[in-house]
Amino acid sequence: MADDDEQISIYDEVEIEDMTFDETTQLYHYPCPCGDRFEIALVDLMDEADIAVCPSCSLMIRVIFEVVSFRRKGDN
């Protein structure tokens, strides 16, 4: 984990399997306590980003997923 992660306040850790995927927007969603939804883009997961943010409040979650399963074809 990068040093920047230590400065981020994470609300929770959520398995990718518990999130909902929207084919149209290519975003994974998870309910936020504020009533909105945390979201993270598929492309961000492919780039090994693991922080989903809520667009309505300051909460963030860490998405737990297997990096290998999100690698782009042709990447090593």
Chimera marker file (.cmm) of the C-alpha trace (Angstrom):
<marker_set name="trace">
<marker id="1" x="0.000" y="0.000" z="0.000" r="1" g="1" b="0" radius="0.5"/>
<marker id="2" x="1.179" y="3.478" z="-0.780" r="1" g="1" b="0" radius="0.5"/>
<marker id="3" x="2.023" y="5.980" z="1.957" r="1" g="1" b="0" radius="0.5"/>
<marker id="4" x="-0.920" y="8.118" z="0.767" r="1" g="1" b="0" radius="0.5"/>
<marker id="5" x="-3.309" y="5.358" z="1.926" r="1" g="1" b="0" radius="0.5"/>
<marker id="6" x="-2.264" y="5.930" z="5.536" r="1" g="1" b="0" radius="0.5"/>
<marker id="7" x="-3.591" y="9.509" z="5.354" r="1" g="1" b="0" radius="0.5"/>
<marker id="8" x="-6.972" y="8.494" z="3.919" r="1" g="1" b="0" radius="0.5"/>
<marker id="9" x="-9.790" y="7.809" z="6.355" r="1" g="1" b="0" radius="0.5"/>
<marker id="10" x="-11.587" y="4.679" z="5.130" r="1" g="1" b="0" radius="0.5"/>
<marker id="11" x="-15.170" y="4.105" z="6.278" r="1" g="1" b="0" radius="0.5"/>
<marker id="12" x="-15.170" y="0.359" z="5.510" r="1" g="1" b="0" radius="0.5"/>
<marker id="13" x="-13.684" y="-2.400" z="3.378" r="1" g="1" b="0" radius="0.5"/>
<marker id="14" x="-16.033" y="-4.109" z="0.915" r="1" g="1" b="0" radius="0.5"/>
<marker id="15" x="-15.549" y="-7.189" z="-1.262" r="1" g="1" b="0" radius="0.5"/>
<marker id="16" x="-16.074" y="-6.523" z="-4.978" r="1" g="1" b="0" radius="0.5"/>
<marker id="17" x="-18.627" y="-9.368" z="-5.009" r="1" g="1" b="0" radius="0.5"/>
<marker id="18" x="-20.835" y="-7.329" z="-2.653" r="1" g="1" b="0" radius="0.5"/>
<marker id="19" x="-20.932" y="-4.387" z="-5.065" r="1" g="1" b="0" radius="0.5"/>
<marker id="20" x="-23.296" y="-3.868" z="-8.022" r="1" g="1" b="0" radius="0.5"/>
<marker id="21" x="-21.845" y="-3.395" z="-11.519" r="1" g="1" b="0" radius="0.5"/>
<marker id="22" x="-23.516" y="-1.056" z="-14.029" r="1" g="1" b="0" radius="0.5"/>
<marker id="23" x="-22.685" y="-2.201" z="-17.589" r="1" g="1" b="0" radius="0.5"/>
<marker id="24" x="-23.712" y="1.147" z="-19.107" r="1" g="1" b="0" radius="0.5"/>
<marker id="25" x="-21.521" y="3.384" z="-16.936" r="1" g="1" b="0" radius="0.5"/>
<marker id="26" x="-18.832" y="0.739" z="-16.233" r="1" g="1" b="0" radius="0.5"/>
<marker id="27" x="-19.056" y="1.626" z="-12.522" r="1" g="1" b="0" radius="0.5"/>
<marker id="28" x="-19.261" y="-0.541" z="-9.420" r="1" g="1" b="0" radius="0.5"/>
<marker id="29" x="-21.659" y="0.777" z="-6.738" r="1" g="1" b="0" radius="0.5"/>
<marker id="30" x="-22.224" y="0.128" z="-3.044" r="1" g="1" b="0" radius="0.5"/>
<marker id="31" x="-24.765" y="1.819" z="-0.713" r="1" g="1" b="0" radius="0.5"/>
<marker id="32" x="-23.441" y="4.695" z="1.396" r="1" g="1" b="0" radius="0.5"/>
<marker id="33" x="-24.941" y="5.548" z="4.818" r="1" g="1" b="0" radius="0.5"/>
<marker id="34" x="-25.771" y="9.055" z="3.515" r="1" g="1" b="0" radius="0.5"/>
<marker id="35" x="-28.286" y="7.560" z="1.070" r="1" g="1" b="0" radius="0.5"/>
<marker id="36" x="-26.162" y="7.852" z="-2.083" r="1" g="1" b="0" radius="0.5"/>
<marker id="37" x="-23.764" y="5.176" z="-3.383" r="1" g="1" b="0" radius="0.5"/>
<marker id="38" x="-20.012" y="4.703" z="-3.301" r="1" g="1" b="0" radius="0.5"/>
<marker id="39" x="-18.651" y="4.238" z="-6.813" r="1" g="1" b="0" radius="0.5"/>
<marker id="40" x="-15.475" y="3.178" z="-8.546" r="1" g="1" b="0" radius="0.5"/>
<marker id="41" x="-14.879" y="2.807" z="-12.277" r="1" g="1" b="0" radius="0.5"/>
<marker id="42" x="-13.859" y="-0.493" z="-13.837" r="1" g="1" b="0" radius="0.5"/>
<marker id="43" x="-10.913" y="1.253" z="-15.494" r="1" g="1" b="0" radius="0.5"/>
<marker id="44" x="-9.709" y="2.414" z="-12.055" r="1" g="1" b="0" radius="0.5"/>
<marker id="45" x="-9.812" y="-1.159" z="-10.772" r="1" g="1" b="0" radius="0.5"/>
<marker id="46" x="-7.783" y="-2.247" z="-13.810" r="1" g="1" b="0" radius="0.5"/>
<marker id="47" x="-5.215" y="0.372" z="-12.826" r="1" g="1" b="0" radius="0.5"/>
<marker id="48" x="-5.153" y="-1.193" z="-9.324" r="1" g="1" b="0" radius="0.5"/>
<marker id="49" x="-6.996" y="1.687" z="-7.619" r="1" g="1" b="0" radius="0.5"/>
<marker id="50" x="-9.013" y="0.401" z="-4.659" r="1" g="1" b="0" radius="0.5"/>
<marker id="51" x="-10.765" y="3.441" z="-3.172" r="1" g="1" b="0" radius="0.5"/>
<marker id="52" x="-14.443" y="4.024" z="-3.967" r="1" g="1" b="0" radius="0.5"/>
<marker id="53" x="-15.873" y="7.431" z="-3.104" r="1" g="1" b="0" radius="0.5"/>
<marker id="54" x="-19.357" y="8.716" z="-2.422" r="1" g="1" b="0" radius="0.5"/>
<marker id="55" x="-20.182" y="11.717" z="-4.622" r="1" g="1" b="0" radius="0.5"/>
<marker id="56" x="-22.496" y="13.178" z="-1.945" r="1" g="1" b="0" radius="0.5"/>
<marker id="57" x="-20.374" y="12.999" z="1.203" r="1" g="1" b="0" radius="0.5"/>
<marker id="58" x="-16.769" y="12.590" z="2.282" r="1" g="1" b="0" radius="0.5"/>
<marker id="59" x="-16.896" y="8.844" z="3.002" r="1" g="1" b="0" radius="0.5"/>
<marker id="60" x="-14.651" y="6.397" z="1.147" r="1" g="1" b="0" radius="0.5"/>
<marker id="61" x="-14.388" y="2.612" z="1.143" r="1" g="1" b="0" radius="0.5"/>
<marker id="62" x="-11.584" y="0.265" z="0.178" r="1" g="1" b="0" radius="0.5"/>
<marker id="63" x="-12.627" y="-2.282" z="-2.445" r="1" g="1" b="0" radius="0.5"/>
<marker id="64" x="-11.189" y="-5.743" z="-1.888" r="1" g="1" b="0" radius="0.5"/>
<marker id="65" x="-10.591" y="-7.534" z="-5.196" r="1" g="1" b="0" radius="0.5"/>
<marker id="66" x="-8.176" y="-9.810" z="-7.012" r="1" g="1" b="0" radius="0.5"/>
<marker id="67" x="-5.976" y="-7.552" z="-9.161" r="1" g="1" b="0" radius="0.5"/>
<marker id="68" x="-5.253" y="-10.302" z="-11.686" r="1" g="1" b="0" radius="0.5"/>
<marker id="69" x="-8.930" y="-10.655" z="-12.626" r="1" g="1" b="0" radius="0.5"/>
<marker id="70" x="-9.115" y="-6.970" z="-13.627" r="1" g="1" b="0" radius="0.5"/>
<marker id="71" x="-5.965" y="-6.759" z="-15.745" r="1" g="1" b="0" radius="0.5"/>
<marker id="72" x="-6.502" y="-5.619" z="-19.315" r="1" g="1" b="0" radius="0.5"/>
<marker id="73" x="-5.901" y="-8.096" z="-22.086" r="1" g="1" b="0" radius="0.5"/>
<marker id="74" x="-2.317" y="-7.819" z="-23.288" r="1" g="1" b="0" radius="0.5"/>
<marker id="75" x="-1.019" y="-6.554" z="-19.911" r="1" g="1" b="0" radius="0.5"/>
<marker id="76" x="1.550" y="-8.718" z="-18.163" r="1" g="1" b="0" radius="0.5"/>
<link id1="1" id2="2" r="1" g="1" b="0" radius="0.2"/>
<link id1="2" id2="3" r="1" g="1" b="0" radius="0.2"/>
<link id1="3" id2="4" r="1" g="1" b="0" radius="0.2"/>
<link id1="4" id2="5" r="1" g="1" b="0" radius="0.2"/>
<link id1="5" id2="6" r="1" g="1" b="0" radius="0.2"/>
<link id1="6" id2="7" r="1" g="1" b="0" radius="0.2"/>
<link id1="7" id2="8" r="1" g="1" b="0" radius="0.2"/>
<link id1="8" id2="9" r="1" g="1" b="0" radius="0.2"/>
<link id1="9" id2="10" r="1" g="1" b="0" radius="0.2"/>
<link id1="10" id2="11" r="1" g="1" b="0" radius="0.2"/>
<link id1="11" id2="12" r="1" g="1" b="0" radius="0.2"/>
<link id1="12" id2="13" r="1" g="1" b="0" radius="0.2"/>
<link id1="13" id2="14" r="1" g="1" b="0" radius="0.2"/>
<link id1="14" id2="15" r="1" g="1" b="0" radius="0.2"/>
<link id1="15" id2="16" r="1" g="1" b="0" radius="0.2"/>
<link id1="16" id2="17" r="1" g="1" b="0" radius="0.2"/>
<link id1="17" id2="18" r="1" g="1" b="0" radius="0.2"/>
<link id1="18" id2="19" r="1" g="1" b="0" radius="0.2"/>
<link id1="19" id2="20" r="1" g="1" b="0" radius="0.2"/>
<link id1="20" id2="21" r="1" g="1" b="0" radius="0.2"/>
<link id1="21" id2="22" r="1" g="1" b="0" radius="0.2"/>
<link id1="22" id2="23" r="1" g="1" b="0" radius="0.2"/>
<link id1="23" id2="24" r="1" g="1" b="0" radius="0.2"/>
<link id1="24" id2="25" r="1" g="1" b="0" radius="0.2"/>
<link id1="25" id2="26" r="1" g="1" b="0" radius="0.2"/>
<link id1="26" id2="27" r="1" g="1" b="0" radius="0.2"/>
<link id1="27" id2="28" r="1" g="1" b="0" radius="0.2"/>
<link id1="28" id2="29" r="1" g="1" b="0" radius="0.2"/>
<link id1="29" id2="30" r="1" g="1" b="0" radius="0.2"/>
<link id1="30" id2="31" r="1" g="1" b="0" radius="0.2"/>
<link id1="31" id2="32" r="1" g="1" b="0" radius="0.2"/>
<link id1="32" id2="33" r="1" g="1" b="0" radius="0.2"/>
<link id1="33" id2="34" r="1" g="1" b="0" radius="0.2"/>
<link id1="34" id2="35" r="1" g="1" b="0" radius="0.2"/>
<link id1="35" id2="36" r="1" g="1" b="0" radius="0.2"/>
<link id1="36" id2="37" r="1" g="1" b="0" radius="0.2"/>
<link id1="37" id2="38" r="1" g="1" b="0" radius="0.2"/>
<link id1="38" id2="39" r="1" g="1" b="0" radius="0.2"/>
<link id1="39" id2="40" r="1" g="1" b="0" radius="0.2"/>
<link id1="40" id2="41" r="1" g="1" b="0" radius="0.2"/>
<link id1="41" id2="42" r="1" g="1" b="0" radius="0.2"/>
<link id1="42" id2="43" r="1" g="1" b="0" radius="0.2"/>
<link id1="43" id2="44" r="1" g="1" b="0" radius="0.2"/>
<link id1="44" id2="45" r="1" g="1" b="0" radius="0.2"/>
<link id1="45" id2="46" r="1" g="1" b="0" radius="0.2"/>
<link id1="46" id2="47" r="1" g="1" b="0" radius="0.2"/>
<link id1="47" id2="48" r="1" g="1" b="0" radius="0.2"/>
<link id1="48" id2="49" r="1" g="1" b="0" radius="0.2"/>
<link id1="49" id2="50" r="1" g="1" b="0" radius="0.2"/>
<link id1="50" id2="51" r="1" g="1" b="0" radius="0.2"/>
<link id1="51" id2="52" r="1" g="1" b="0" radius="0.2"/>
<link id1="52" id2="53" r="1" g="1" b="0" radius="0.2"/>
<link id1="53" id2="54" r="1" g="1" b="0" radius="0.2"/>
<link id1="54" id2="55" r="1" g="1" b="0" radius="0.2"/>
<link id1="55" id2="56" r="1" g="1" b="0" radius="0.2"/>
<link id1="56" id2="57" r="1" g="1" b="0" radius="0.2"/>
<link id1="57" id2="58" r="1" g="1" b="0" radius="0.2"/>
<link id1="58" id2="59" r="1" g="1" b="0" radius="0.2"/>
<link id1="59" id2="60" r="1" g="1" b="0" radius="0.2"/>
<link id1="60" id2="61" r="1" g="1" b="0" radius="0.2"/>
<link id1="61" id2="62" r="1" g="1" b="0" radius="0.2"/>
<link id1="62" id2="63" r="1" g="1" b="0" radius="0.2"/>
<link id1="63" id2="64" r="1" g="1" b="0" radius="0.2"/>
<link id1="64" id2="65" r="1" g="1" b="0" radius="0.2"/>
<link id1="65" id2="66" r="1" g="1" b="0" radius="0.2"/>
<link id1="66" id2="67" r="1" g="1" b="0" radius="0.2"/>
<link id1="67" id2="68" r="1" g="1" b="0" radius="0.2"/>
<link id1="68" id2="69" r="1" g="1" b="0" radius="0.2"/>
<link id1="69" id2="70" r="1" g="1" b="0" radius="0.2"/>
<link id1="70" id2="71" r="1" g="1" b="0" radius="0.2"/>
<link id1="71" id2="72" r="1" g="1" b="0" radius="0.2"/>
<link id1="72" id2="73" r="1" g="1" b="0" radius="0.2"/>
<link id1="73" id2="74" r="1" g="1" b="0" radius="0.2"/>
<link id1="74" id2="75" r="1" g="1" b="0" radius="0.2"/>
<link id1="75" id2="76" r="1" g="1" b="0" radius="0.2"/>
</marker_set>
